[in-house]
C-alpha cells in the first residue's frame, strides 16, 4: 500500500460522518499492529458488543460478522512492517495514518456500504451467502491463473443491493466513449467531426463535463489523449453487458477497436439504444467481483514495486473495473467520479 499521507487532525469529524464502521475498523488495524490504547480497546469492545453482540473478543466478533478472514491480523502486520521498512532516513510511519490508509484501500466497500450494506450483519442471510459464494468463485479463478489474492477482501454488493444503470443509458455511454476515444486517437476524428457524430447519433447531450472539456481543447496533450483512448476497454465491458460480446475473457490484452466499431454500427443509433437489454445482474456482479480482485493484485504489485501479476494488463484491468463499478452503480457515482477502490 502507498505510504500514509498524514495523521488525522481535530477537524476530521467529516471523515466519520455517516460511516459508523470506519472508526472501529481503524481501531482494529491499530490493535493488530500494537498501537491501540487499553482505553480504546475497551471502548471498541463495548461498541462491537452493542452493534453485533458477541463476547469480549470484539475482533473475532467483527471478523465473523463482516466475513473477514481469520488471517487479516497477520496481513495487517505484514503490510505495516513493509510500509515501515520502505520509509527512508529518519522518517517514521504514523500508526494512525497507516490505519486510515489501510481502511481506505482495503475496507472501502465495508466502510461506505455501512454495517447493513455489507450483508454480513444479519449472519447467514441469502444475500450474505451470495456474496461469499461469488467471492470464493473469483478467488478460485484467480488462483488457477496464478494471480495473487487475499481472502480478507470483502464481498461486493449483492443483486438485491445494486441499482444497475438503465440499458439505454449503457448503450448511450458506449456510443459516446467510442466516439470520444476515436477523437483522442492521433489522426482520429477532429473535434468538429466528433461533435457531428455525437449529434447525429443523438448522444451529444450525454457528454460528461470532463468529456466536454476535452472536446473543446484545441491541442490535447499526449496524456489527455491517452486517458480517453484507454476508454475503448470500457466500451468492451459495456458492449458485453448488452450482449454484443459473448465473454470478457482474461484482462491481459488490448481490444480490437475495429471490431468494437462494427458492433456499435451494426444497428442505427436509435435502434441500438432503444433495443438495449442488460445481462442478468448476477452475471454482471460476477465480473465486477472478479475484476475488483484482479485490480487489488495489480495495485498491490505496483505499490510494492513488483511486476504486474500474470494474465493482466494493468490498463485493461483498470478500465474494466471502472466500467463495471459504473454499471452496478457503485457508491452512486457519476461517470466522471467513478472510483476503483481496492
N, C-alpha and C positions, 0 to 999 in steps of 0.2 A: 504494500500500500504506500502511497506517497507520504513524504514527511508531513507531520502535523503542521497546520497553518499557524495557529496561535491558541493561547489559553483563553477560555471564555471570561468575559468581564461581567460586571454587575448589570450591564444593560442587556443581558441575553434572555430576558423573560420571553421575548417573542419567539425564540427558538423552540420553547416548550409549549407554546400556546396551541391547544387543540391536538397535542401529541402526548398523551398521558403515559405512554410506554417508554418514551425516549429517555427520561431521567433514570428509570430503573435499568434499562439496557446499558446505559453508560456506567452506572454503578456496578453492573455485572462485570463489565470489562475491567473496571478499576480493581474489583476484588480479585479477578483472575490473575492480575499482574502484581497483586500485593500492595495496592495503593488505595484501598478504601478504609476509612477510619472505622473503628468499632461502633461509634455512634451512627454512622451512615449504614453500616451493616444491619444494625438493629432496626433502623427506620425502613430500610428496604425490605427486610423480612416482614415487618408489620404491614407494609403496603401490599406486598405479594399475597400474604395470607388473606387480607380483606378482599382483594380482587379475584384471587384464584383458589383460595383455600389452601390445603396442604399443611405441612408441618414446619418445623424450624428450619429445614433445609430449603430456603427460599429459592436458591439457584436450581436445585433439582426440580422444584415445582415449576419454575419458569421454563426450564428446558422441556419438560413434559407437556405443558400447556401450549407452548409455541412451536412444538415439533422440531426442537433443536437437538443436534447430535450430542451424545454424552462426551464427545471429544472436543467440543467447542472451546473449553478452557485451555486445552493443550494447543489448539490452533491460535488462540489469542496470545498465549505466552510466546509461541514461536514467532509470530509476526512482531510482537513487542521487542523481542531480542534482536530480530533482523533490523527493525527500524532504528533501534539504539546503535547498533553496530554500523549503520550506514551514515551516521552523523559524524561530520569531520571536526577536528580541532577540539576546543573546549566546550562546544555547544552541547546542551543536554535536551533530551526529549521531555516535554511536559506530559506526564501521565494523563492529565485531564484532557489535553488537546488530542492525545493519541486515542483516548476513549471516544471522543466526539467523532474523530475521523473514521475510526473503525466502525462505529454505528452508522455513520452516513454512507459508508461504502458497502457494508455487508448486511445491514439490517434495515435498509431503506424501505422495503416493502412492509416489514413489520411496523415500522415507525409510522409511516404515512397511511397505512391501512387501518391503524388503531387496533386495539385488542380484538374487537368484534370482527374487523375486516380480515383478520388472518384466518378465520375459520377454525382456529385452534382452541379458543376459549371454551367452546361448548364440549369439546372432547368426544371423539368418536362419531361426529356427525357425518352425513353423506358428503357434504362439501369438503370436510377435512380429508376424508378418505380419497376423494377425487384428486385433491391437490397432492397428497402424499404419493398416490399411485403414479401420477404424472411425473412427479419429481424422480421417483425410482426408475421409471422408464427412461427418462432423459439421462440419468446417471449411467444406466446400463449401456445406452448408445454411446455416450462419450468414452466410457472405459473401453468399449470394444474398438474404438478408433484411436486409443492411446492419448486422449485429451484429458488433462488433469481436471479433477473436480473435487469439491468438498461437500459432504452431506449436510453441513450446517447451514448452507444457503437456504433461506426459507422457501416455502412453496409460493407460487404466484396466485393470482386471483382465480376463482373457480368460475364456471359457466354462469352460476347464479349471481355472481358478484360483478361481472363486467357489463358494460354497455357498448356493444360493437358499433362502429361507425355505420351509417346508412350505406347500403350498397351503391346508391347513386353518387354519394359523396366520395366513396372509394374510387369509382370509375372516373369521376371528375379530377380527383387528385392524381390519378395515374396519367391522365392526358396532360395535365399541367406540368408534372415532373418531367415527362418525356420531352415536351417542347422546351422547357427551360434548360434541361440538360443538353439538348441539341444546340440551343443558343450559346451555352457555355463552351462547347467544343471549339477548339481552334479551327477556323474555316467553316464553322457551322452557321446557323441562321444569324442574320443580322437582328438587331433589336426590333426594327420595323417588321421584318419577316415574322419574328416570333409573335409580336403583337397581333399581326394579321391572322396568323394561325389560331391563336388563342381566341380571338373574336369570332373567327369563322366556326370554330367548334363550340362556341357558347360557354367558354370557361374563363374568360378574361377576368370575370368578377370573382373567381376562385383563387386568384393570386394572393399569397400571404404578403404581409408588409416587407419581409426580407426579400421575397422574390420580386416585388415591385421595385424595391431599391436597386436590386441587381439589374433589372431590365432598363433602368434609367441611367446606368453607368455608360459613359461613352467608351471607356477603355478599361474593362475589368482586369485586375491583376491575375497573374497565373494562379495564385492561391484561391482567389474568388471563383475563378473558372473551375478549378479542381473540385471545390466543395460541391458545386452543382452537378458536375459530370458524374460524380460518385452516386448521385441520386438515381441513376439507371438501376443500381442494385436494389433500391427501394421500390422501383417500378416492378421489378421481378416479384417481390412479395405481394404487392397489390394485385397484380395480374393472377398470381397463384390463388390468392384469396377469392378471386372472382371466377376461378375455374378454367382460366385460359392456359395455365401451366399445370401439368399433372402433379409434379412434386418439386419441392425446393432443392432437395439434394444437399450434398456436403458443401459448406460455405468456403471452398478453397480455390475458386476461380471466378474470373470476371464473366459477366453475362454476354450474350450475343445481342448487341444493340440492334442489329438489322432485324433479327427475329422479333424483338420487342415491338419495333415499329410496325412490322407486318401484323402482329396480333392486334394492336390498337387500331390499325387502319382496316381491319377485317370487316368492320361494320361502319356505317355512317355514325358520326359522333352522337347524334340524338338516340339512335338505336343502341349504341354501345353503352350509353348512360342509362336509358330507360329500362333496358332489359337486364341490368346488372343484378346478380344474385350472389350472396356470400356463401362460402362453405359452412359446414356445421361449426358452431362456436368451439366445440371441443377439439376439432382439428386445428383450428387457429391457435387455441391455447397450448396444444401440444408443441407447436412450432415456437410459440412465444417462450415457453418454459425452456425448451432446448437451447434456443439462441441466447437466452439470459445466462445460462450456464456456460455456453461457448464463450460469451463475452467476458464472463468472470475469468476464465482461463487465459484469454488474450490480455486482459488488463493486468492480471497478476504477473504474467510473463514480462510485460512491458515495464512495470514499475520495479520489478526485481532484476531488470537488465538481462533477461533471458530471451532466447529466440521464440518466435510465436509457436504455439502448440501445433502438432501435426494436423493436417487436414483443415487448416484455417488460413484464410486471407484476412488480416485484421480489418481492412476497409470493408470487405463484404460482410463480415460479422457485424460490424458497427451499423451499417446501413440496414441490414435485416432486423437487427434489434430495434433500431429507430422506427422503422415502418410497422413492425409488429406491436410495439408499445402504443403507437398512434392508433392502430386498428382496434386494439382492445380497450382503448380509452384510458390508458394508464394515467393515474393521477389527474384525469380530466384535463389534459394539456392539449393546447392547440398545436398545429404542425410546427410552427417556429419554436415552440417552447418544449418540445418533447425531450425528455431525459432518458438516458440509458443506464440507470443505476445498476450496480453490481455488488 
